[in-house]
């Protein structure tokens, strides 16, 4: 009889052990619908190395729908590489939900800094830095009401980042798994792709447009000055003041603005002072609207014809 009881007890222990090992996680304690576990591997690493984060949530499917269980992971200043992997495994009437992420930090926020002392802040670099991440919230969405409630808050173990430039190998703890000269070793791993707040092509185009806009004013002034210059006489003969004034009016008619046309006509009227035609020229120059090209041409033809000059 005792032998039979021992056999039954051994079988019971083996059955319980099998249930506990199924899926790699133990079921929730009696009376509870949820159990959690978490791990960071390794818990101490050299600057720039990768760290594996794992969160396991065991739920009782009789009480909770596994598809409605969510977990928010935040490991700042570490960045999650290639997203978070979520997997599911069912055993008995339980479900194991697992979240796995690869962490890495290569920014200035992860450079070890020296600690404060009675002498104040110490200069130079530090040897290690300890990080304590925000707790992860495990939530559940009620299928009837849609209300999201918190099932559990999971606290992560501290993570130590160790400088690769320690002056002495003995200052690096043994659990960092360094061999001889490992304090100056490097891990070859690809860096993250660069990101931009503004696309490079858009920024380059905007700068080019701004540069052209800055050149618009000096180019306008240069063109205006070139137009104002008088062309050199074709022959060596000296032009009369009246003929020079006529040529200026003709040039401003073709290339000048309204103000320049008025000034040229006023200069022509000055040369015609004492002549009745000066009043007509001034009337054309200072009338309310801009001098018309046809009126200016007719006036030039008349004046040159009267003075015996060729058009």
Secondary structure as UniProt FT lines:
FT   HELIX           2..21
FT   HELIX           22..24
FT   TURN            30..31
FT   STRAND          34..41
FT   STRAND          44..46
FT   TURN            47..48
FT   STRAND          51..60
FT   TURN            61..63
FT   HELIX           66..68
FT   STRAND          69..72
FT   TURN            76..77
FT   STRAND          79..91
FT   TURN            92..93
FT   STRAND          94..104
FT   HELIX           108..110
FT   STRAND          116..117
FT   TURN            118..119
FT   STRAND          120..121
FT   STRAND          128..131
FT   STRAND          136..141
FT   TURN            143..145
FT   STRAND          148..154
FT   STRAND          159..162
FT   HELIX           169..171
FT   HELIX           174..176
FT   TURN            180..181
FT   HELIX           182..184
FT   HELIX           200..228
FT   HELIX           241..255
FT   HELIX           258..271
FT   TURN            272..274
FT   HELIX           277..285
FT   HELIX           293..307
//
